[in-house]
Amino acid sequence: MNRRHLLCCSAALATGLFTALAVGTAAPRGGWRNPCRGPLPRELAQHDLVLSAWDGIDPAQVWDAHAHLLGTGDSGSGCRVHAQMHQWWHPGEVLRRHAILNAACVPGAAASVDRAYVERLATLMQDFPAGVQWCLFAFDHACDEAGREHQDWTTFHVPNDYAARISAGAPERLRWVASVHPYRADAVACLQAAIAGGAVAVKWLPSAMNIDLRHPRCRPVYELLARHEVPLIVHCGEEKAVPGAGRDDFGNPLLVRAPLEAGVRVIVAHAASLGHARDLDRRSRPRRAAFELWARLMDEPAWRDRLLADVSAVFQVNRPPAVWRTVLTRDDWHPRLLHGSDYPLPGVMPLYSAERLAAAGLLKADAVPVLDAIREHNPLLFDFVLKRQLRTGNARLNAGVFESRRHLQPREGAVYSRPHTEQAPRSAWARQDGAGS
């Protein structure tokens, strides 16, 4: 088999990219690639769909709680991507890299991927009113049980100091989110430095980073986060974009009871809206939708003041319509939901379909071509306007979901107390999960 044939035969596998890529095989209306058009035309910037998206919203309170900072390290940033993303004999990983770069409109011939990524993001932000901010994620290495870094498990790495530096360069637009693996010997010291340096949250992707939320090494980290009231953003559910260590069992939403019991505010990324996990509360441990397990936690009284979720990626085509409708109609959850774009994924064209949302009855048909046109110029704005237009009956995401600054704004000296044992549901600390009925 020659190289060209290998690449062609692997293409279907590689389009598993981030999700399997989408439900169905039809090409998106706008094609498979982000066309990366120039500045938003005036007729789109002034369109009623865009202007009405801001009705009842204070832009100064709008923080995008889930945006990725990526790079290759070609500017001295310290960023890196897995070597397989540059090796033709790993076509799936090569195509993953190309899809990410295309989503972020980083040209293949860019003199610096690091700089081109940030410059494109800065351009997209110009279409938003003054006051809107984005929380950029650092991303730590995956580690083994002894806290040693594993390059082979690390799909990409973004250092804390780079995220802090990029954020400091545009303080009116950017905040940053730290990432420190809790198994590291210096985890507490690194987190202390990050909090002192302005990190508004900490991000973990347990399945990719090899983090068991019940591990004893997490406890000092939880104590520090609770003491400073810094939220922990945890990816739960299935993960396709960052395979990493491949510990899918660590993405079980029920495991977030461990940091919750320790007094940490937890933001579950994507509302655990993709994939399945074992129901650890049942003796037989059946597999259930991760979203169902997260919803169970949201309805447990003990966590109502500390369990939240972001709605990034929730309305991608690989989520069931039942998830879309539940998120829209459960307005009792809305005060605990945060807007997030999961940038640059809104620029991965097959992942979103305004047409499919309209077919599900959640979007007016005449909004579809306008949203598609906006997306070709500015996927970030598309994501925001789309979420503001979605509704089922009279139900929609309320303005508070987008005014998420209150959940992330640093509050010095605040401390969350631990719940009383009798109020808290089953403990998640035990490495051997207790059986339920």
N, C-alpha and C positions, 0 to 999 in steps of 0.2 A: 504494500500500500504506500503510494507516494504522499508527500507532505500535503499537496493540494487536496487529494482525495480524503486524507485524514481530517483536514480542517472542515471540509464539506460535510462529511459523515457525522462530525461532532457538533455541528451547528445547532441541531435540534436540541441536543443535550444541553448545550451552552445557553440556549435561550431560557433555561431554567434559572439563569441569571440571578434574580432575586426571589422569585416566587414560583415559579412553574410556568411561566411568566404571567399568564393571564388565563382567565376562563374562556375557552373557545380558541379558534385558530384564525378567525378573520382578522385581517390587518386593520389597525386603527384608522379612523377617518383621515387623520393627518399623516399617515405613514408610520413606519417603524422608528424613524430617526427624528430627533429634535431638530427642526429647521434652524433654530437659533437666529431668528430674525432680529432686526435692530430695535431701536427705541419704540415704545408703544405709541402708535399713531394717535393723534388728537381725538379722532372720532371714537376710538376705543377708550381712551383715558377719560373722556367725557360721557361715555355711554351710561344710560340709566342704571344698568346692572352694576357697574362699578361704583357710581355715585351712591346708589341706594344701599350698597354693601356697608357703608359707613354710618347709616342711619342709627342713631341711638348709641353709638360707640365713641368713646374718647380715645383717640389714637395714642395719647400719652400713656394709656393703660394697656396697650396691646403689645404683648411680648410673645414672640414665636418661641415656644418652649422646647422645640426639637429641630435643630438645624445642624447639619454636619459640616465640619471643617476638614478638608482633605488635602493631601499633597504627596509628593514623591520625595521631598527633601532636596530638590534641585536648587533651592534658594538658601540652603543652610538651615532650614526650619527644624530638622530632626525628624520630619515625617518619613514614613516608609510604607511601601506596599509589598505584599508577599512576592517573592521572586518568581513564582509560577505565573503571575500576571504578565510577565514579559517573555515567557517561554512558549514557543509555538506548539510544542508537544503537550501543552496543557491548554487546548483551545477554549475550553469553558472559562478558564480564569482570564485568558487574554480578552475574550469577548466581554467578560464582566468589567474589566478595566475600560475597554472602549465604550461600553454602555454608560458607565459612570462619567467618563470624560465628556461624552456627547450630551448627557443630561445637564452637565454643568457648562456646556458650550466652551470647553477647553480644546482648542485646535490640536491636532496631532503634531503639528509643527511648532507648537508654542515654545518660545525660548525658555520659559519657566512654567511648569505646570502649577507650582505653588502660587506664583503671582497671578497667573491667568485665572485660576479658580477664584481668588479673592477679588480680583478686578471685576469679573463677571457678576459676582454676588453684589458688589457695591453698585454696579449699574442697575441691577434689578431692584434694589432697595430704593432707588430714586423715584420709582413710581408709587411709593407709599407716602402718606402724609408725614410731616415731621412728628417725632415722638415715638413712632413704632420702632421696636427693637427686636433683635434676634439673639437667641442664646446659642452660641457656637460650642459644639462638643469637642473636647479632647477625647482621646481614646488610648487607654493603656495597653501594654502587652498582655497576652495570655500568660498565665503562670501555672506551674505544677503545684502539688500539695506542699512542697517545701518553700514555695515562694520564688522559685527560679523562673526567669523569663524563658518562654518557649517561642522562638522565632517561627517554627514550623506551624504553630497554632495561631499565629497572629496574622490575620488577613491584611490589616492596615494598622498603623500606629500614628497618633497625633499627640505630641508632647503637651503637657500642661503649660509650659512656659511659652510655647508657640501660640496656643489659644489665647493666653493672657495678653501676649504682645499684639496680636491682631485685633483683639477687642479694645485694647488701650489706644489703638490707632484711630478708632472711630467711636469714641465713648457715647456720642449722641445716638448711635445706631446699634451698637454691639455690646453684649455681655458674654461671659464665658462660663462653661460648665466643665469642671475638673473630672478626671478619670484616674483613679488609683486602685490598683488591684489589692484587695484586703489581705491576701496571703503574703504580700511583701513584708520583709522585716522592718522596713522603714515606712510602712503604710500610714501610721498615725502622724509621723513627722511630716510626710509629704502632704497629707490632707490639711494639717495645721497651716502649712505654708500656702496651700491653695486657697484656703478660706481667708487667710490674711491678705492674699493677693487679689481678692475680689470675686472668687468663684461663687456663683449663685446656687449651684447644685452640684451633685456628683452623679456621674452616669456609669452604670454597669450593664454589660450584655452577658449574663451568666453563661449561656450555652457556648458562646464563642470564647469567652475569657476564662472558662473553667472556674466558675465561682458557685459554690454551694452556699446559699444564703443562710444555711443552718450551721455552717462551719464555725468552730470556736474562734478562729482567727478574725471573724467578722465582728465579734463583740466589742473590741476596743474602738473599732471604726464607728459602730452604731452609737456608742456612748458619746463619741466626739460629735457626730452629726446631730444627735438629739440635744446635746448641750448648746450647740450653736444654732439650732433650729435650721439647719441646712438640709433641704430635701434630697432624697436619693431617687434618681430616675432609673428604673429597672425595666429592661425589656423582658416581657413575658409572652409566652406563646411560641409559635414556630418562627424560626429565623432563617431567611434565605439569602439576604444580602451579604452577611458576614459569617461564613461557615465556621471559621476558627477552630476551636477545640472540639466542636461537634457534640457537646454535652447537652442534648436536647432536653433531657430530664431536669436540668437545672433551670429551664424556662417555665416550670410549673407555677402558675399564679399563686397557688396555695402556699408556696414557700415564702411569700412576702410577709407572712405572719411573723416570721422571725424578726426582721427589722421593726415591724409595727409594735411587737411586744416590747422591744427595746426603746420605744418612744420616738422612733424616727418617722417623719412624714415621708411617705412613699408615693411616687408618681409612676404608675404602671404605663410604660410606653405602649402606644397603639391600642390601649384598652384591651390588651391580650386578644386581639380580634382575629388572629390567624392560627390555625392548627389545633391540635388536641394534646391533652396531658392526662396523666393518671389522677383519678379522684382519690386522693390520699385520705379522705375522710370516710371512705367506705372500705370494709374488710376485703372485698374482692378487687378493689382498685380498678374499676372499669375506666376505659378511656372516654373522656368527655371533651367537648369543645372547651378550649382554654378560655374563651369569652364567657362561657357559662360559669366556670370556676371563679373568674374575676368578679362576675356579677354577684356571686354568692358572698364574696368578701365585702363588696360594696354595700350589701344589705345587712352585714353584721354590725350591730350597734356599737360595738367596742371600737370600731375603726372610723367612725363617721367624721371625726375631726382630724384624721391624719392619713387616710387612704384617698388618693386622687388618681387621675389618669390623664394622659394626653390623647388627643384624637388624631394625631398624625397617622397617615396611611389607612385610617379606618374606612375611607370611602374608595379605596382601590378596588379594581374589578375582581380581585381574588378573595374578597370578603363576601360572605353570604348576604343577600338582601335583608334577611331577618336581623342581622347585626346592624345594618344601616338604620332600619326602622326603630330598633330598640334604643339606639343611641339618641335618635331624634325625639322619641316619645317619652323617654325616662327623664322628664324635666326635674325630678327630685335629685338626679345625679348631676345636673348641669352646674351647680355651684362648685362641684369638685372636678370638673373637666377643664382641661387647658388646651387652647389652640396650639398646634404644632404642624409644621409643613413637612418634616422629614426631608428637607432639601439636601441633595439635589433630586430626590426621587420623583417629584412632580414633573421633571424633565425627561423621565424614562417613559416614552410615549405609550407603550402597550399597557402600562400599569393603571391608567385612568381612562375612563370613558364617560363623558357627559351624556352621550347617547344612551348608554346602558342605564345610567341613573334615571334618565327621562323615561325609558321603557319600564322601569320599576315604579314609576309614578311619583318619583321624588323631585323631579325637576321639570319645569315647563319646556316643551319642545322648542319653542322659539329662543330659549336661552342657549341651546346647544351650540349653534354656529358662532355665537358671540364668545362663549367660553373657549371654544376651540381656537378662535382667532387670538384671543388674549394669551392663551397658552403658548402659541408659537412665538410670541414676543417675550412673555414674562411668566414662566411657570409658577413662580412664587405668588404673583398676584392672582393667577388662575386658581390656585389652591384656596386662597382666602375668599375670593368672590364665589367660587363654587360652594364652599361650606355655608356661606351666608344665604345662598339661594335655595339650598335643600330644604324640603319640608314634606311632611305627610299629613294631610288634613291641615289642622291649625298648628301642628307641632313642628318646631324647628329648634336649632341650637340658639340659645338665648345669648344676648350680648355679653353676659358675664363669662361665657366660655372663652371669648376672645380677649377680654380684659383680664388676662392672666398674670399681670404684673404683681398683683397682691399675693400670689402664691410663691413668687420667686424673689421679690424684693427683700434684700437682707435686712434683718431686724436684730440689731445687736443685743446680746444679753438674754434673749428669750430662751426658755428651756421648756421642753415638753416633758410632762410627767409620764411615768409608766402606768399602764392600766392596772387596776387591782386584779389579782389572779382569778377571783371568782367571776369577774366581768369578761375576761378574755376567752375567746374560743380556744380550741385545741392548740397546744404549743407546737411550734414548728422548729424548735431548737434541736430536738432529738434527731440524730442522723438516721435512727431506725424509727420510721413513722409509726405512731400508734394506730391501732385498728379502730374502726368505727362500726356503726350498725349497718 
